Amino acid sequence: MKFDYSAPKRDTRAENCHVYEDRIEVSGVMPKKERATFLSGLVLKSTDEAAARGWSLTLVRPIKSEFRCRRKSVTEIDEERGEYDRAARQMSVLDAAQKPLEPVPFDFLFHFEDAAGTHKMLCGDWETSAAYWKLSKDYGEQGALDHLTKSYNKDYPNKGMVFALGTVKARPSQWILLGAIRLDEEKQGNLLL
């Protein structure tokens, strides 16, 4: 994959960039055995360690974690629907009309422990929401929740999982859970000379 990006001028976070999605090109497939090594430099023991390095984006392998679902209230769903509608209407004359997203009726949360302690975070991963919608079409609401719970509480932790965590410019000390990634643990570290 090739990325063409430039950092926004007012945001000085080192990891920040603007990705031009229309310029991304798939240039091949990374072999599974190379994936853990490729990302190993980003995997830290906690967000405290990332902050100490001056990072605003990192991967953390939790010591233990628990995925939970919480049903949103009708008011929360209506407010979220309004936000999606406003976002869909913010387009230029050259943009094609966008259909607003339908809010997922659940909040997805992770309670986890890392080297700095315990945390409870809302998962802002769009892939989890997309998976919920796809699974609910095939298995219904409860089947989708059961599948996600099994994936995040059993399958991912047993095979290897990291959390992608980042900050936003307005709150550089508040970490946000961007997503859960299925990633094998690196079995042998690189030799440094």
Secondary structure, DSSP 8 states (H G I E B T S, - for coil): -B--EE--TT---TT--EE-GGG-B------HHHHHHHHGGGEES-HHHHHHTT-SEEEE--SEEEEEEEE--HHHHHHHHHHHHHHHH---TTS---------SEEEEEEEEETTEEEEEEB--HHHHHHHHHHHHHHHHHHHHHHHHHIIIIIHHHH-EEEEEEEETTEEEEEEEEEEEE----SS-----
